[in-house]
Amino acid sequence: MGDWSRTSPLGVSMENSEISSISRVTLSSSRQNHDSLYSSSLPLSKSSHNVLSAFCIEENVPQCILYINQELVSLGLASMCITTPVEATLNSVPALNAMYELLQAQRRSQRSLEELERDLLRTSSTLEHLQTGNYRLKDQLELLKREKSGLHEKERQLQLKIETLQSCLKSEKEEIQKLQNIIAGRASQYSHDAKRKERECVKLKERLGQLLIDKRDKKLAIDVLNYLGRSDGKRIQWKTGKAGTSHEGDMYKSLLNDYEARQQSLMVENSELKKVLQQMKRDMMYILSPHKPCAKGSPGDDSHERGFPPAGLEGQDEVGECSRENLDQSCEQAREQLTYSIRLQWRRLKNHMEKLDSQVSLAQTQQQSGSEEAVPREVHEEEMQRMRLEVQQGKDFIHTQQQLLQKQLNSSFDDETAALLNDCYTLEEKERLKEEWRLFEEQKGNFERERKNFTEAAIRLGHEKKTFEEDRAAWLKNQFLNMTPFVDRKRYSLSDSQSALSIRSEPELQQSYTPAKLTKSSTYTEFSTPYSSISAGLPTTTELYRTLHLIQPDTRHSKRGSWQEPSSPIRAENPFGKSKRSVRCRDPCILSLDKDGDSPI
Amino acid sequence: MNFSEIFKQSNQLCRISPDGRYLATCVQYRLVVRDVNSLQILHLYTCLDQIVHMEWSSDSLFILCAMYKRGLVQVWSLEQPDWHCKIDEGSIGLVSSRWSPDGRHILNTTEFHLRVTVWSLCTKAVSYIKYPKACQKGIDFSRDGSYMALAERRDCKDYVSVFVCEDWHLLRHFETETQDLAGLEWSPNGCVLAVWDSCLEYKVLLYSLDGRLLSSFSAYEWSLGIKSLAWSPSSQFLAIGSFDEKVRILNHITWKKITEFEHPATICSPKTVVYKEVEKRPALSIQDLSSHSVSSRSPLLAVQSKYEISQPPFQIPVVKPDLDRANPKVGVSSLAFSADGRYLATKNDNMASVVWVWNMQKMSLEAVLEQTAAVRCFQWDPRRPRLALCTGTPRLYLWSPAGSVSVQVPSEGGFQVHALSWHSNGESLVLIGKEHLCLCYMDTEDTSTDSNIWTK
């Protein structure tokens, strides 16, 4: 439809115009009842027929047909003529076709007309709208133009004002300057006058003073009952040059004292500050140094941070060392160095802190964004759980302990607490006592051992004595028999018994006898001496002991090899031989004594 | 806290002797010396005229009574009541009289500041010092009493003379770089002399004992300058109060400004404790009237006051000064360091009802005490960091770092405290009214609790 209306309008309009030229009435009527025309073409055709009835009457049918035919041809519809070519009569089929065509054309043209009318209306309304818009814009433009000019005017006025104000300011400034000058002038004038007046005043005062002095004011007097001593008890001194110098000295002394005190305080303060500085430096070094490895070790480290610490740190450490050495000298260089190193370290610390800060912020952002942190958090949770458990356990433990303690306290409150208190008070003493007790025990053990040794020795002695007795008996018998002709046989038997004795004693001596033996021997000598003194006539027993205990080691060492020799018993024989008689009665006595002496030990 | 009975006095002349044993008061032309503890009259001296000025000698043995109108000074001895001394300045007139630190010389300043006469009680000798300058504080003795600095004016220039007090030998005489010297003050250690210019110019000059200029300080130009000045007890700080409502603290090493304390109208810092005195007029019930007839005894007693701690921000009432008039009521007029030097109390004149306490260790505002009336006088306890102040009301106010308290002075007929002075041991306090005085005894232990009303 749209297509059609676009392509056809030219032809249709022509058609229309032609139709209109033929009959305006049709057009007007068609326009008049536009709606009805649209809804049904039949009434239109009827009405038009009525109107056109004047066109075709009975008489002019062929003309009409001809005319129509012509018209149709001109319209290009009559490819097949409505008229039969032979006679001018209406051929109905083509005529109807033509009519239909015409009707169709008519309808189309009407539709297009409608469209066009609508278009026209629309365009006219838009035109109107545009026109009003245009008017409005024109108005606006006008207004703006007016405004602009107004602003221009205002600006000009303001400019003018500024100019006037500036000039005003300038004049004000000038005024101020003038006033300042005036003030200065007045001030100088005032001061001048004041000075003049003051001078006058001074003059007057002097005059007054002079007059008063001249007048010899009688009233000017002091009336004292009796004079007072000086508050410090000293007598009044004459004003002398010496006094003046001493005053100067005093003054300088007091000044000096003040300065010294101040210097002292400053020195103290200085040293304090130095100390603080040093400590700060040390702390900083401490803070900085252990952090580095951590920073290095941490996996999520930036490369630049890893690169930063080592060189700088070492260098600063060196500086620190130097400064510390030099600080004691407290020279300026050292101070500079110290401050320099402090500054350096401070900067480092600051950098470090900043880095840490950035790291923290980085970590935070990571934590906020990343799901990677989920795993550590779980670990964290676990750790927390574990820690909580531990804490709980610890608490339980403490609780049970408390309960136990309470129970104990409740059960035996007095004794326990007393003991506890005693313990508290005499812990140290107890410790000492324990130590002493231990020593004592040791000693006791020693003594016990000694005693045992002694008893053993005594027993052995008894045995030996017995064997000796036997030996002696044998020997005596032998000797007795020696006088008889069987000498050789008896001597052999003696040597045999001697050897038996030596074998018994030897291993014991070798084992543990040696240390205890010395002491024992001394005791024996002690015991022996009185007896020897009492029974001076019986030296044989001591001789016996000596041979048994004191001389024995010697004999053992020296005669180890020769002990078995038959010659040695002969050497030992001699003392015994000297006191044959006494030994016999002494022996049991000595044994008993030995036992007595043993028991207390 | 206990209060003595009330005694009469005139011209607010009540002084406790330097040794702390006696209290001297003047009643018209009579001088009464009492024992501080028993308050019994020990001596009574009668002067020739109404006493205008009274001063103890440093050894507490003599009292000087000056009668300026008659140009007379009378000296009384405590040891020998018969002993008397009268100094007559004659027709030249007398404006000021004071003891020398040794207590054996009297320095009289004549009218028109013509000269200073030094009278010796030992030798009857008289010496004159010419050209003394008439100013705020023209004479100052060093703390140990060995030197005297005197401001002089000759040929329209300011000079300072330093005398040795022992024999009045002129030690140093030097010109100062001031336009119009207003005052001078020795540092407590006696080694530095602070000299300041008149209020037209902000200038402080610091001279060594030997007359060398150590330093000078000027905070600003043109507008009105220094109003008050105080040394810290350790000589470490010099506090300068000025008309711009600020206190500047100089240090003793570089003599440069360490800090300045402003006196803002609004206190915002939460670290500052603001004590605001609140007056209450209790509604008199019938019970009150019947049980203890307070109101019948004294209607003033009915007004009670206590301190309340205000929260920051706190607004301080400011009186706009009339700048057209001379000596405008603006700026820091009073400064006082506590005995241990840890606190500084100041008063700004356009906030007359407020005393400011500054912490010198933290260099910050410690406390603000706002009274209902203008503060008349404040003084530090010579032993403890404790500040006593009065406002011309029948109340005594005490501040200590632990707290602050307002105490009603029990009296009949409304004893209004106009001035106060501490006993040297810090255990009692002389409260001076218009024509009366009363002693206030502190409890030995400091039991000042916050905002309590202590009525006896």
Interface residues (C-beta under 8 A of the other chain):
Chain A: A194 K195 E198 R199 C201 V202 K205 L208 G209 L212 K215 D217 K218 K219 L220 A221 I222 D223 V224 L225 N226 Y227 L228 G229 R230 S231 D232 I236 Q237 K239 A243 G244 H247 E248 D250 M251 Y252 S254 L255 D258 R262 L266
Chain B: S58 D59 G71 D82 W83 H84 C85 K86 I87 D88 E89 G90 S91 I92 D102 G103 R104 F112 H113 L114 R115 W119 L121 C122 T123 K124 V126 K130 Y131 S146 Y147 R153 R154 D155 C156 V164 E166 D167 H169 L171 N189 G190 C191 S208 L209 D210 H252 I253
